[in-house]
Amino acid sequence: MTIQELSKQVNIQVRDLSILINHPINQHFFDFINAYRSQKAMKILKNPLKSKLTILEILYEVGFNSKSSFNTAFKKHTNKTLTEFINH
């Protein structure tokens, strides 16, 4: 997902969408998206019906393309490593 794609979907100019995201919540677009993805990953990890999914399957499902970017974003937005979250 890019800001250009989102702006087309919600029919708002890229500049205006960027301002809407950056100012009230003080996040850049990719931080905003990665926070959402991290929240979604946490829900999957807590869901007993999805306990058979691998970490790679989860990170792809929520929109990440690499394990390192997933781990970095997850730690940033949850203040826990993936291992800490799973074992908690």
Sequence and secondary structure as in RCSB ss.txt:
>XXXX:A:sequence
MTIQELSKQVNIQVRDLSILINHPINQHFFDFINAYRSQKAMKILKNPLKSKLTILEILYEVGFNSKSSFNTAFK
KHTNKTLTEFINH
>XXXX:A:secstr
  HHHHHHHHT  HHHHHHHHHHHH   HHHHHHHHHHHHHHHHHH GGGTT  HHHHHHHTT S HHHHHHHHH
HHHSS HHHHHH 
